[in-house]
Amino acid sequence: MPTRPCGSQGLQLSAQGLGAMSLSSFLYLNKEEQSPDEVAGMAVVSRALELRITHLDTSDFYGPHTNEMLVGKAIQGRRERFTVATKFGIYNKEGVFKVCGSREYVRSAVEGSLKRLGIDQIDLYYQHRVDRTVPIEETWTALKEFVEEGKVKYLGISEASADEIRRAHKIHPISACQLEWSLWTRDAEVTVMLL
C-alpha cells in the first residue's frame, strides 16, 4: 500500500485508510439494530493491517466513546504500525446533538481520547464540527497547545467553511480537511477546494 503526504507538516498516511465508525454502535442506529461485536471489529483492523492499511480514523462521538476503546484495543502491542486519527467537538445531550469548541471542552476531549485509545500521542486530531458560538481562534489556540505539549502530532478540521479553515490555519497549520463530497454534494468544489 503506497503512502501519501497529507498537508505540508510531514504527515504520511496509507493511501487507503479505515474509517472505524461502523465497527461499533453509532447514535444514528435504531435500538433494534445490532452493531458488529468487538471481536469482529478487531478482526477488521487486523485484516486492514495485513493489507497494509495503516491509517485508522475514529471519533469520541462514535458510540459515543466505545469506538475509540475498540480501536485502542485493536492497536495494542502494534501502536507503531498505525496512524491514529480521532475527532472531537460533537456530543449527545439528552438525544440532541451539541457542538462545542471551548478551551475547557477541548482539554477534556483530548485527555479522554488519549485514555480511551491507550496512547500517549494522537497522530491526527480533528475538530469534528465547528462551534459557531466560540471563535475558532480560541479552539485552535487550545489545539496548538496540545501540539506543543506533544499530546497531538498533527491537526485537522472537518465540515468547515473556507473562511473557518483560513482562520484556523493562521493559528496552526492544518494537515487534513474532511468534508462531504459526493455525487449528491458538490458544494466543496466551489468553496473549500479553491483554497
N, C-alpha and C positions, 0 to 999 in steps of 0.2 A: 504494500500500500504506500503510494508516494505521500510525502508531506507537503504542506503549503504554508507559506508565510501568512500571518494574519496580523495586519497592522504593520507599523514600522518600528516597534519596540523590541522585536526579536522573537515573538511568539510563533512557534511552528506547530501545526496541527495535522493529524492524519487527514488526507483528502476527503475521507468519509468519516463521519462521526456517528455516535449512537445517542439519540435522544432517549433518555431513560423514563420519561413521563409515564408511558404506558406499562411500565414494569411494576407499578403499584397503583392502588386506588387513586382516583382523581376526583376532585369535587364535583365535576360535571356528570359523573356516572349516576345512574339511578341506583337506589338502595338495593334493588333486586339483582343488579349486575354484579358479577364476581370479577375481581381483579386477578391477574396471574399471581401464583404464590411465590414466596421468596426464593424457593429452590429453583423454580423456572426462571425467575428474573436473574439470579446469579449465573445460571447456565447460559443465558443470552449474553451476559457480559463476558463470560469465558469464551464463548464462540466468537464474539466480536474480536477479542484479543487474538484468537487463532487466525482470524482473517486480517490481522494487523490493523484493526480499527482501534485506535488508542485514545481517541477523544470522546469523553463522556460528558453529557450535558444533563443537568438536573436543576431543581429549584426547591427552595424551602416551602413553596406553595403546593408542590405536588404531594398529595397525601392528606393533609399537609404533614410535612416533615418525614414521613415514612420512606419517601423515595430517596432522600439523602442518606438515610440509615441503610437502606438496601445497597446503594452504590458504595457506601463506606465499607460494608461487609464484603462486597464483591471485590474490592481492590486490596483488601488486607493481604499483606505479605508480598504484594506486587505493585505497590504505590508508584514506584519509579517508572513503571511501564505505561502509565496513564497520564493524560492531561485531563484534569477535572475542572469543569465549568459548573457554576451554580448561580442562582439568581436570588434577589431579594426585592421586596417592595410591594407585594400583594399579600393580603391575608383575608381570612374569612371571619367576620364578626357577626354571629347570630344569623348566618345564612346570607349575609350581604358582603360582597367583595369590597374591600377597602384598599386604598393605595397610600403608602406612607414613605416619605423620604427625609424625615427629620434626622438630625445628627444622632439622637438617642436611639431611634429605631434602627438606624444603620449599624450602630455599635452592637446592639443586642442581636441583630440578624447575622452579622458576620461571626460573632462568637458562637452563636447557636449552630451555624452551618459547619464551622470547624469541628465542633464537638460531635455533631451527628455523623459527619463524614469520617471522623477519626484521623484527621490530618492536621499538620502544622501550618500549611500554606495552601490557599486556594489558587489554582493556576489562572483561572479567568473568572472574574466576578462581575456579573451583570446587574445593572439596575433594571429590573423586570418591567416596571412601568414607571413613568414619571409622575411624581406627585405635584400637581399644578398649584397646590396651596403652599408649597415650600420652594423658595428659589433654588433652581438646580445647582447654583453655585454652592449653596450650603451642603447639599447632598454630596456633591463631588469633592468638596474640601474634606469632608469626613472620609470619603473613599480614598482620597490621596494619602491621608494619614495612615490608612491600613497598608498601603503600598510601602510607605516609608518605614512602617513597623515590621514589614516582612510577612504579614499575615495574608496578603494578597499580592500576586505577582503582576497580573495584567487586568485592565478594566474594560468592560463592555457596556452597552446600553441596548435596550430592547423597546421597540414600538415608540420611538421618539421622533419629534419633528426635526426638520433640518436646522431650525434655529436652536432647539434644545441640544442637538448634537454639537453644534458650533460652540455654544456657551459652555457645555461640559468639557469639551476638548481643550478649551482655554485654561481650565483648571488642571487637568491631567490628560495626557494623550489617551484616546480611545483606540483599543486594539481590535474590537469587533462590534458590529451592529447587527442585531437581529430584528427583522421586521417581516410582516406578512407581505409576500409577493407570490402571487399565484395567477392562474387563469382568470380568477374572479376579481382579484385585487391588484391593480397595476399602478395605484397612486404613487408608490415609491419611485417609479420611473420619472415622475415629473418633479418630485421634491428632493428626496434624500439621495438618490443615485446621482444627482447632478453636483453633489458636494465635491 
